[in-house]
């Protein structure tokens, strides 16, 4: 049985220095911030609309202890064993919680409809789902992309964001946030 990898995400006001840690499998540094998401207006999608900061992603082995300094401590749930790929030009992070009464359906929708559709978008290198092991959110999806146009203008992404199932579940999503980053 494949053990789920872990990921830590830390946010920094200045560029962090990479440092190798026990259990660390890979590390990436990105620069960006909160962005406009969840809109069908392609002229607005992915535009940074908050303070710029640096984000460090550390892929960790399944047996890694919870990182002390991580703002977000995540367990990878789909796929369980994929590292952050090299060579991406953009990183989209979508984080949210979900109302408990629809959590099972939410997970079913994400696994059977949403992630499979978004993995078909030209320019999406990979899409991964995570369960946060602590606050501020319950779930996160991270998409490594070849460029902003994968998120901003692809018809398949639009289709994935307008299915009847997503329209029904959107009202149960709590505290949804979008973040867009470029390599630094």
N, C-alpha and C positions, 0 to 999 in steps of 0.2 A: 504494500500500500504506500502511495506517495504521501509524504508528509508535506503539509503546507508551509511554504516559505513565509518569512515575515519581512516587513518593510518598516523602516522608521522614516518619518518626514520631520525635518526640523526647519524652522523659518528663522531667518537672520536679517538684521537691518544692514549689515555690511557683509561683504563676500567672505564666507567661511573658508578656512584652510582644510583641504582634505586630510583625513587622518585614518589610517588603517586601525580597525578594531577587531577584537576576537569575534568570531562568528560572521564577520562581514564578507559577503560574496562579491559585491560591487557597490560603487558609489558614484553618484552624479550630482553636479551642481547646476542649478537653473536660476535664471533671473526673470522676474515677472511680478504677477500679483493677482488680486481679485479681478475678474473680468465679467463682462456681460454675457450671460448664458441663459438658456431656457427661452430664448426668443426666436421667432422664425424670421426676424428681420436680419437678412444676411449682412447688411451694412453695419450692424451693431455687434453681431456675434464675435466673441473672442477679443473685443476691445478692452484693454486694461482700464478699469474705472476705480482704482484705489491706489494706495501707496505701493511703490515698487519695493520688492525685497528679494532676498535670495532664498532658495529652497534646496535643501540637500536631501536626496533620496539615498538610503542605504538598504540594499537588499541583504537580508540576514538569513542564516540557516534556520531550519525548523526548531533546532534546540537552543537558539539564542535566548538569553534572558531578556526580559522587558528592558528596553533602553531607558536609562535614567533621565537623560536630557531631552528625549523626543517629545515634541508636542503631540505628535500622532504616532501611535504604536498600532500597526496593522497586521492582520493575518490574511494572507492571500487565499481566496476561496475559489477563484476561477481565472485561469488555470492555476493549479496549486503549486506548480514547479517552474514557472517562467521568470527569469531574471529581467530586469529593466534592460531593454535592448540598446545597443550603441547606435549612433548615427541619426537619431531623431533631431528634427529642427524645431519641433514644438512639443510641449507637454500640456495636456489638459487634465485637470483634476476636478472631479465633480464629487462633492461630499454632501451627505444628507442623513437625516434620521427618517423613520417611517412610523406611522401610527401602529401600535401593537396589534390592533384587530385585523390588519391586512398584511402583516409582515410576511407570512407564509406565501401569500399570493404575490407580493412584491418580489420576493426572491425567485419565485417561479417565472414571473414576467421577465425579470432581468436575465435569468439564465436561458430561457427558451426563446425569447423574442428580441430583447433590446441589445444585449452584447453580441449575439450572432449577426444581427443587422449591421451594427456599427463596425464589426470586424470586416465586413464586405466593402466598406467605404474606401475608394481609392485614396491612398495616402495615409491610411491608418496602418502603422507598423504592427501594433498590438494593442489590445484592450484587455485590462485585467480588473477584477473585482476584489474588494477587500472588506473585511469586517474590522472595524476599529475596536481595539481592546480597551479603550478608554475614551472619554469625551474628547473633542466636542461633538462628534457625529457618530452615528452607528455604522454607516457604510460609506465606502468611497469607490469610485471607478477612476482608473488612470489610463489615459490614452497617449501613447507615443506616436507622433505623426511626422510625415515628411514636410509638412507646411501648414500654415493657417488655413489654406483653402480647403483642406480635408474637413475641417469643422465648419468653416464659414459658408461654404457654397455648394457642398455636394448634395445632390438630390436624395441619395440613400440616407444621409444623416437627417434630412428633412422628413423623409418617410418614417424613420425610426422615432422621430419626435412628434409624430402626429397620428400614430395608430390609435384605434379605439381603446386599447388596453392602457396605453400610457396616459391618455386623456382622463380615463377613469381614476387611475392611481395617483396622478399629480396632486389631487386635493388632499391626499394623505401624506405627502412628503413634507417633512418638517425641516426648517432651517437649511434649505438647499443653497449651496455655495459653489461657485465656479472659480477656478484659478487657471491662468494661462502663463506658461513659461517658455523661454528660449534658453539654449545652452549658454553657459557663461564660462 
